Amino acid sequence: MITLFQITGSSSFAVRAALECAGAEYEVVDVHPRRRDDAPGFADANPLKRVPALREGDVRISETGAILLWLGDRFPDAHLAPAVGTPARADHYRWVTWCANTLHVGWWPIMAPFFYIGDDPGAAAALDAGGRRNILRAGDHLERWLADHEWLAGDRPGVCDIYAYMLVGWSNYYDDIRLGGPAVADHYRRVGALPGVARARGLDDLDERLIRVHPDLRGGRPVD
């Protein structure tokens, strides 16, 4: 049995959506954001105590991109990753890694500036402005590719599309940030309509914008 350690509505959403799209049997351990030591087995799955983390038998794997790559191979019948050795497989590696290395971390100066500047208010405006320039540049890159491609890698939706969907959806937290243009928006709608992705939104208590329906709850329980 696969065990997913998650915080609902966090970056673990992409992993849960991939598990749902794969039709996988899995169980969930909901990690409290501020009481991570309380989650049984969490430190064993990821000593850094960050979500998402996954455990199956002797497998211990963390980092969103790594888990998604592993799931694409773990469930070949779900076709969430193109065949090995094909040009589409190269695109699959490229886009999962780009999401992890560029688009995902590109959000942190905007969403979590304290990771970089602590409590220094003087640096906040410059960091936010630079972060917004970078995230919009990433959105433009995604738009150019999707203008000519229905899916990011090959002719089927895959884990790279699910990852990009989540990261594009985070722009809905802000009134003045929109990633890409019509091609990105169309891709977001296509991925969001996948039954497994829709189920994951419901399980994570998220609306179609990936915004929490009940902001005070994590895993159905109050955050205190």
C-alpha positions, 0 to 999 in steps of 0.5 A: 500500500502506498502511503502519502504524507500530505498537507491538503492544498499544498504542493502535495496536491499534484501527487494526490492528483497523479495517484487519483489519475493512476487509479492507485490504491493509497492511504493518506496521512494528513500532516499538521503544518505546525505539528509535523512530529505528530504524524506517525512515520513522517520522519521515516518517509522524509527526514526533512519533514516536508510534504509531499512524501511517499512510502511504499514497502522499502521505497521512501521518496520525497520532492514533488518532481521526483515523486511524480516521475516515480509514479509515472513509471510505477503505473505504466498502464495509466499512461502518465509518462510517455514510453522510454526512449521516445522524444515525448519521454524527453519532454516529460523529463524536461517539463517535470524538472522545469516545473520543479526547478523553475516554476515551483521555486519561482513562487517562493519569493512571492509566496514565502519571502521570509525564506529569503529575507527573514523579517527585513521589510526593506528587502520585501518590495524588491524581492517581490518585484523580482519574483513577479518578473521571473514568474511571469517570464516562466508563464510566457515560456509555458505559453509558447510551448502550449500554443503548439501542443495540447499536452506538455509531453506527447499526445496524452496528459501526464504527470508534467501536466498535473504539476504545471496545472497546480503551479499555474493554479497558484496564480489564482491567489493573486489578483494581479498575476496571470501566467501565460495567456490563452494557451495556458488557460486552455491547458489549465481547463483541460487538466482540471477536467480530468476525472482524477484531478477533479477528485483530488480537488474534492479530497483536498477541499479545493475549488476549481481555482485551487483555493481552499473552500474552508481556509481554516481546515487542513485534512478536515480539521481546524488548524490551530 
